[in-house]
Amino acid sequence: MICRILLLIILTSCVCAATFVVNVPQSSYQAEEKHSITLEWTFTTKPDSSWSSLFIICDLITDHRVLLLYRVHEGAEVSESQNKWFAGRVQSDKDALREGRIRLNVSRLRTEDSGLYLCEVKTDYGSGSKSCRLNVTAAADHPQPQRPTESPQPDSSGIGFSSVMVLIAVAALILHIMLIYFCRQPLQNLYIRVEKMICRILLLIILTSCVCAATFVVNVPQSSYQAEEKHSITLEWTFPTKPDSSWSSLYIICELITDDSGSFLYHVHEGAEVSESQDEEFAGRVQSDKDALREGRIRLNVSKLRTEDSGLYVCEVKNDYGSGSGRCRLNVTAAADLSQPQRPTESPQPDSPGGISRYAVLALIGVGVAAAVVAVALLIKLVLRRSFSKSTQKTANSRAVFYQKPNYN
């Protein structure tokens, strides 16, 4: 009974951790130059969620550059953030957006539009990202009739581990009911022993999956920074690393997001920095620590600060065993009129526990509740055992008195 309760608690925590999902109905697209195509992403929606809590950033990532093609800030589209390369060529479906679908129609395609298209979605109840690939081929020399775009095929990667575990749990429950009601007593006793063993194995698998789901986290040691104009500051993010992970599988995109625009300041493609992706406003002002990067730390030193550098800095990290993003805010104040000695930048303070992954919190809560249930069960068992022991002793004493020979002397 206790084992079933634990399974229910942990499965519930795993399912809740997977409630927000960004997916793609089609993982790759093929199109011809000068034609148009519609790229699509889907994300989880909630009826009671505030529309102003929706943030979306969609980028084109190639070997040499990162271009922003679509952005939503607090539920409103921000066309000013769009890169000039896509000016007048990207149309969004606003009705579909309210249904949890991002549909971007890219017209007058060019071969340079080929690459990885990544959309990151953030709401007040979760965040996530997903990518798809577009390959644009050169137009044929002889004219051909335009072929309609093929219907997107479902992406099999959307089936998560939690869904598989839920199906296993349902199957085990059905098997349990059948054996209890249709089997004879000896088989029922055998099944109970087998069920306990299977239950322990499932507990181990599910707990491992919950912990593994939270192993990749992009975090910030400091959630906000304060600096003065013309000074410099170092922004930092951390992400988990694995010794056996290929360095060429590392992708990093860091950008400054303000109310009016988005600017790229750092880009790593297949483990190599791509300086060509950096926007002109950060040219010569951003230095990265390559040694720290190999340790799982992104340290970007921004020099000659300007008040326009104020805003939200977002870094998205992706490698062959996970992906995630972290953000921090920088506020740059105008330099004081009177000359003052430059003060050293204060050491970053540890971020609040809110930086811990939502999945890790849910897993810890599940483990804590499970431990509490086990403790209560053991306590009840101990109390019942003592009560039974006293009752047995009392009965034994009564029988001893009853069978004792009377003394007539």
C-alpha positions as CSV (number, residue, x, y, z in Angstrom):
1,M,0.0,0.0,0.0
2,I,2.8,2.4,0.9
3,C,4.6,1.5,-2.3
4,R,1.6,2.4,-4.4
5,I,1.2,5.8,-2.6
6,L,4.9,6.6,-3.2
7,L,4.5,5.7,-6.9
8,L,1.4,7.9,-7.2
9,I,3.2,10.9,-5.5
10,I,6.4,10.6,-7.6
11,L,4.5,10.0,-10.9
12,T,2.4,13.1,-10.1
13,S,5.5,15.2,-9.6
14,C,7.1,13.9,-12.8
15,V,4.0,14.7,-14.8
16,C,3.6,18.2,-13.3
17,A,7.3,18.9,-14.2
18,A,6.5,18.2,-17.8
19,T,3.3,20.3,-18.1
20,F,5.0,23.1,-20.1
21,V,6.3,21.8,-23.5
22,V,7.5,23.7,-26.6
23,N,7.3,21.4,-29.6
24,V,7.5,21.3,-33.4
25,P,5.0,19.4,-35.6
26,Q,7.8,19.2,-38.2
27,S,11.5,19.0,-37.4
28,S,12.8,19.9,-40.9
29,Y,11.5,21.8,-43.9
30,Q,12.6,21.8,-47.5
31,A,11.8,24.8,-49.8
32,E,13.0,26.5,-53.0
33,E,14.4,29.9,-53.4
34,K,11.9,32.7,-54.1
35,H,9.0,30.6,-52.7
36,S,7.5,30.9,-49.2
37,I,7.1,28.6,-46.3
38,T,5.4,28.5,-42.9
39,L,7.4,27.4,-39.8
40,E,5.4,26.3,-36.8
41,W,5.9,25.7,-33.1
42,T,3.4,24.7,-30.4
43,F,3.5,25.5,-26.7
44,T,1.3,24.7,-23.7
45,T,-1.4,27.3,-22.8
46,K,-3.5,27.9,-19.7
47,P,-6.9,29.7,-19.7
48,D,-6.2,31.6,-16.6
49,S,-2.7,32.8,-17.6
50,S,-2.1,36.5,-18.2
51,W,-1.4,37.4,-21.8
52,S,1.1,40.0,-20.7
53,S,3.3,37.2,-19.2
54,L,4.1,35.8,-22.7
55,F,7.7,36.3,-24.0
56,I,8.8,34.7,-27.3
57,I,12.2,35.0,-29.1
58,C,12.7,33.2,-32.5
59,D,16.2,33.2,-34.1
60,L,17.9,31.9,-37.2
61,I,21.2,30.3,-36.3
62,T,23.8,29.5,-38.9
63,D,27.5,28.8,-38.8
64,H,28.4,32.4,-39.0
65,R,25.6,34.5,-37.5
66,V,22.4,34.7,-35.4
67,L,19.5,36.7,-36.8
68,L,16.3,37.5,-34.8
69,L,13.2,37.1,-36.9
70,Y,10.3,37.3,-34.4
71,R,9.8,38.6,-30.9
72,V,6.9,39.0,-28.5
73,H,7.4,41.0,-25.3
74,E,4.6,40.9,-22.6
75,G,2.2,39.6,-25.2
76,A,2.9,42.2,-27.8
77,E,4.9,41.8,-31.0
78,V,8.0,43.9,-31.2
79,S,8.8,44.5,-34.9
80,E,11.7,46.8,-34.1
81,S,13.7,43.8,-32.8
82,Q,13.5,42.0,-36.2
83,N,16.8,41.9,-38.1
84,K,16.8,43.8,-41.3
85,W,17.5,40.6,-43.2
86,F,13.9,39.5,-42.6
87,A,12.3,43.0,-42.9
88,G,8.9,42.7,-44.7
89,R,9.3,38.9,-45.2
90,V,7.9,37.4,-41.9
91,Q,4.2,37.4,-41.1
92,S,2.8,35.8,-37.9
93,D,-0.6,34.3,-37.3
94,K,-2.0,36.2,-34.2
95,D,-5.1,34.0,-33.9
96,A,-3.0,30.8,-33.8
97,L,-0.7,32.4,-31.2
98,R,-3.6,32.6,-28.7
99,E,-4.1,28.9,-29.2
100,G,-0.5,28.1,-28.4
101,R,0.8,28.0,-31.9
102,I,3.6,30.1,-33.3
103,R,3.1,30.2,-37.1
104,L,5.7,32.3,-39.0
105,N,5.3,32.6,-42.8
106,V,8.6,33.5,-44.4
107,S,8.2,34.8,-48.0
108,R,10.7,35.5,-50.8
109,L,13.0,32.8,-49.6
110,R,16.8,33.0,-50.1
111,T,19.4,30.3,-49.9
112,E,20.9,32.2,-47.0
113,D,17.7,31.6,-45.0
114,S,18.9,28.0,-44.6
115,G,19.8,27.0,-41.0
116,L,18.4,26.2,-37.6
117,Y,15.3,28.1,-36.4
118,L,15.0,28.3,-32.6
119,C,12.1,29.6,-30.7
120,E,12.2,30.2,-26.9
121,V,8.9,30.7,-25.1
122,K,8.5,31.9,-21.5
123,T,5.3,32.3,-19.5
124,D,4.3,32.7,-15.8
125,Y,3.9,29.0,-15.5
126,G,6.9,27.6,-17.4
127,S,9.4,28.1,-20.2
128,G,11.0,26.0,-22.9
129,S,12.5,26.1,-26.4
130,K,12.5,24.0,-29.6
131,S,14.3,24.1,-32.9
132,C,13.6,23.0,-36.5
133,R,15.8,23.1,-39.6
134,L,15.1,24.8,-42.9
135,N,17.0,24.0,-46.2
136,V,16.4,26.4,-49.0
137,T,17.7,25.2,-52.4
138,A,18.5,27.4,-55.4
139,A,15.7,27.9,-57.9
140,A,15.8,25.6,-61.0
141,D,16.9,27.2,-64.3
142,H,13.8,26.1,-66.2
143,P,10.4,27.2,-64.8
144,Q,8.5,24.5,-62.9
145,P,5.0,24.6,-61.4
146,Q,5.0,25.5,-57.7
147,R,4.3,22.4,-55.6
148,P,2.3,22.8,-52.4
149,T,4.1,22.5,-49.2
150,E,3.8,19.0,-47.8
151,S,1.8,18.5,-44.6
152,P,4.0,18.4,-41.5
153,Q,4.7,15.0,-40.0
154,P,4.4,14.6,-36.3
155,D,7.6,14.8,-34.4
156,S,8.3,11.6,-32.4
157,S,10.6,13.4,-30.0
158,G,7.6,15.0,-28.2
159,I,6.9,11.7,-26.4
160,G,8.5,12.1,-23.0
161,F,9.7,9.7,-20.4
162,S,7.0,10.7,-18.0
163,S,4.3,9.7,-20.5
164,V,5.9,6.2,-20.8
165,M,6.0,5.8,-17.0
166,V,2.4,6.8,-16.7
167,L,1.4,4.1,-19.3
168,I,3.5,1.6,-17.3
169,A,1.8,2.6,-14.1
170,V,-1.7,2.3,-15.7
171,A,-0.9,-1.2,-17.1
172,A,0.4,-2.3,-13.7
173,L,-2.8,-1.1,-12.0
174,I,-5.0,-3.0,-14.5
175,L,-2.9,-6.2,-14.0
176,H,-3.2,-5.7,-10.2
177,I,-7.0,-5.5,-10.3
178,M,-7.3,-8.6,-12.6
179,L,-5.1,-10.7,-10.4
180,I,-6.7,-9.7,-7.2
181,Y,-10.3,-10.5,-8.4
182,F,-9.7,-13.4,-10.7
183,C,-6.9,-15.4,-9.2
184,R,-7.0,-17.9,-6.3
185,Q,-5.5,-17.2,-2.9
186,P,-2.1,-19.0,-3.5
187,L,-1.5,-17.0,-6.7
188,Q,-2.6,-13.8,-5.0
189,N,0.1,-14.3,-2.3
190,L,2.7,-14.9,-5.1
191,Y,1.6,-11.9,-7.0
192,I,1.9,-9.7,-3.9
193,R,5.5,-10.6,-3.5
194,V,6.2,-10.0,-7.2
195,E,4.3,-6.7,-7.1
196,K,6.5,-5.5,-4.2
197,M,9.6,-6.2,-6.2
198,I,8.3,-4.5,-9.4
199,C,7.2,-1.6,-7.3
200,R,10.6,-1.0,-5.9
201,I,12.2,-1.2,-9.4
202,L,9.6,1.3,-10.7
203,L,10.4,3.6,-7.8
204,L,14.1,3.5,-8.6
205,I,13.5,4.2,-12.3
206,I,11.1,7.1,-11.7
207,L,13.3,8.7,-9.0
208,T,16.3,8.5,-11.3
209,S,14.3,10.0,-14.2
210,C,13.2,12.9,-12.0
211,V,16.7,13.6,-10.9
212,C,18.1,13.3,-14.4
213,A,15.5,15.7,-15.7
214,A,16.9,18.3,-13.4
215,T,20.6,17.7,-14.1
216,F,20.9,20.3,-16.9
217,V,20.2,23.8,-15.5
218,V,21.5,27.1,-16.7
219,N,21.8,29.3,-13.7
220,V,23.0,32.8,-12.7
221,P,25.1,33.4,-9.5
222,Q,23.6,36.9,-9.5
223,S,20.2,37.8,-10.9
224,S,20.8,41.6,-11.1
225,Y,23.7,43.9,-11.6
226,Q,24.3,47.6,-11.0
227,A,27.0,49.5,-12.7
228,E,28.0,53.1,-13.7
229,E,28.4,54.4,-17.2
230,K,32.0,54.1,-18.7
231,H,32.9,51.4,-16.2
232,S,33.0,47.7,-16.9
233,I,31.3,44.6,-15.4
234,T,31.4,40.9,-15.7
235,L,28.1,39.0,-16.3
236,E,28.2,35.2,-15.5
237,W,26.1,32.1,-16.2
238,T,26.8,28.5,-15.2
239,F,25.7,25.3,-16.8
240,P,26.5,21.6,-16.1
241,T,29.3,19.8,-18.0
242,K,30.2,16.2,-18.6
243,P,33.7,14.9,-19.1
244,D,32.6,12.6,-22.0
245,S,30.6,15.3,-23.8
246,S,31.9,16.5,-27.2
247,W,33.0,20.1,-27.3
248,S,31.7,20.5,-30.8
249,S,28.1,19.9,-29.5
250,L,28.1,23.2,-27.5
251,Y,25.9,26.0,-28.7
252,I,25.5,29.3,-26.8
253,I,23.5,32.4,-27.7
254,C,23.6,35.5,-25.4
255,E,21.6,38.6,-26.2
256,L,20.5,41.8,-24.6
257,I,16.7,42.3,-24.7
258,T,15.2,45.7,-24.1
259,D,11.7,47.1,-24.7
260,D,12.6,48.2,-28.2
261,S,15.1,45.8,-29.6
262,G,17.3,42.7,-29.1
263,S,21.1,42.6,-29.7
264,F,23.5,39.7,-29.8
265,L,26.7,40.0,-27.8
266,Y,28.0,36.4,-27.7
267,H,27.7,33.3,-29.9
268,V,29.3,29.9,-29.7
269,H,28.6,27.5,-32.6
270,E,29.9,23.9,-32.3
271,G,32.3,24.9,-29.5
272,A,33.8,27.8,-31.5
273,E,33.1,31.5,-30.9
274,V,31.5,33.4,-33.8
275,S,32.4,37.0,-33.5
276,E,30.5,37.8,-36.8
277,S,27.2,37.3,-35.0
278,Q,27.9,40.1,-32.5
279,D,25.9,43.3,-33.0
280,E,27.9,46.5,-33.8
281,E,26.9,48.1,-30.5
282,F,29.0,45.5,-28.6
283,A,31.9,45.4,-31.1
284,G,35.2,45.5,-29.2
285,R,33.5,45.7,-25.8
286,V,32.8,42.1,-24.9
287,Q,35.5,39.7,-23.8
288,S,34.8,36.0,-22.8
289,D,36.8,33.8,-20.5
290,K,37.6,30.7,-22.5
291,D,39.1,28.8,-19.6
292,A,35.9,29.3,-17.5
293,L,33.8,28.2,-20.4
294,R,35.4,24.7,-20.3
295,E,34.4,24.6,-16.6
296,G,30.7,25.3,-17.4
297,R,30.9,29.1,-16.7
298,I,30.0,31.8,-19.2
299,R,31.9,35.0,-18.1
300,L,31.4,38.0,-20.3
301,N,33.2,41.2,-19.5
302,V,31.4,44.2,-20.9
303,S,33.6,47.3,-21.0
304,K,32.9,51.0,-21.6
305,L,29.4,50.7,-20.4
306,R,26.6,52.9,-21.7
307,T,23.2,53.6,-20.3
308,E,21.7,51.9,-23.4
309,D,23.3,48.6,-22.2
310,S,20.6,48.4,-19.5
311,G,18.2,45.5,-19.9
312,L,17.7,41.8,-19.7
313,Y,20.6,39.6,-20.6
314,V,19.6,36.0,-21.7
315,C,22.0,33.2,-22.4
316,E,20.7,30.0,-24.0
317,V,23.0,26.9,-23.8
318,K,22.5,23.7,-25.8
319,N,24.7,20.6,-26.0
320,D,24.2,16.9,-26.8
321,Y,22.7,16.0,-23.4
322,G,20.5,19.0,-22.6
323,S,19.5,22.6,-23.1
324,G,18.3,25.5,-21.0
325,S,18.5,29.3,-20.6
326,G,19.3,31.7,-17.8
327,R,18.8,35.5,-17.5
328,C,19.9,38.4,-15.4
329,R,19.3,42.1,-15.4
330,L,21.8,44.9,-15.8
331,N,21.1,48.6,-14.8
332,V,23.6,51.1,-16.0
333,T,23.3,54.6,-14.4
334,A,24.7,57.8,-15.8
335,A,28.2,58.8,-14.7
336,A,28.3,61.4,-11.8
337,D,29.1,64.9,-12.8
338,L,32.0,65.2,-10.3
339,S,34.9,63.0,-10.8
340,Q,35.1,60.1,-8.3
341,P,37.6,57.3,-7.9
342,Q,36.4,54.1,-9.6
343,R,35.1,51.6,-7.2
344,P,35.8,47.9,-7.8
345,T,32.8,45.9,-8.9
346,E,31.3,44.1,-5.9
347,S,31.5,40.3,-5.8
348,P,28.2,38.7,-7.0
349,Q,25.9,37.5,-4.3
350,P,24.4,34.1,-4.6
351,D,21.1,33.9,-6.3
352,S,17.9,33.1,-4.5
353,P,16.6,29.5,-4.4
354,G,14.3,30.6,-7.3
355,G,17.1,29.9,-9.6
356,I,16.9,26.1,-8.9
357,S,15.2,24.2,-11.6
358,R,11.5,23.6,-11.2
359,Y,12.0,20.0,-11.9
360,A,14.5,19.6,-9.1
361,V,12.1,21.2,-6.6
362,L,9.3,18.9,-7.6
363,A,11.6,15.9,-7.3
364,L,12.7,16.9,-3.9
365,I,9.1,17.5,-2.8
366,G,8.2,14.1,-4.0
367,V,11.1,12.5,-2.1
368,G,10.2,14.4,1.0
369,V,6.5,13.4,1.0
370,A,7.5,9.8,0.3
371,A,9.9,9.8,3.3
372,A,7.1,11.3,5.5
373,V,4.7,8.6,4.4
374,V,7.2,5.9,5.2
375,A,7.9,7.4,8.6
376,V,4.2,7.5,9.5
377,A,3.7,4.0,8.3
378,L,6.6,2.7,10.4
379,L,5.3,4.6,13.5
380,I,1.8,3.1,13.1
381,K,3.3,-0.4,12.6
382,L,5.4,0.0,15.8
383,V,2.4,1.2,17.8
384,L,0.3,-1.7,16.6
385,R,3.1,-4.2,17.4
386,R,3.4,-2.9,21.0
387,S,-0.4,-3.0,21.4
388,F,-0.5,-6.5,20.1
389,S,2.4,-7.6,22.3
390,K,0.7,-6.3,25.5
391,S,-2.6,-7.9,24.5
392,T,-0.8,-11.3,23.9
393,Q,1.0,-11.0,27.3
394,K,-2.3,-10.3,29.1
395,T,-4.0,-13.2,27.5
396,A,-1.1,-15.5,28.4
397,N,-1.3,-14.4,32.1
398,S,-5.1,-15.0,32.2
399,R,-4.6,-18.5,30.8
400,A,-1.9,-19.2,33.4
401,V,-4.2,-18.3,36.2
402,F,-7.1,-20.3,34.7
403,Y,-5.0,-23.5,34.4
404,Q,-3.3,-23.1,37.8
405,K,-4.3,-25.8,40.2
406,P,-6.2,-24.6,43.2
407,N,-4.5,-24.8,46.6
408,Y,-7.0,-26.3,49.0
409,N,-4.7,-26.3,52.0
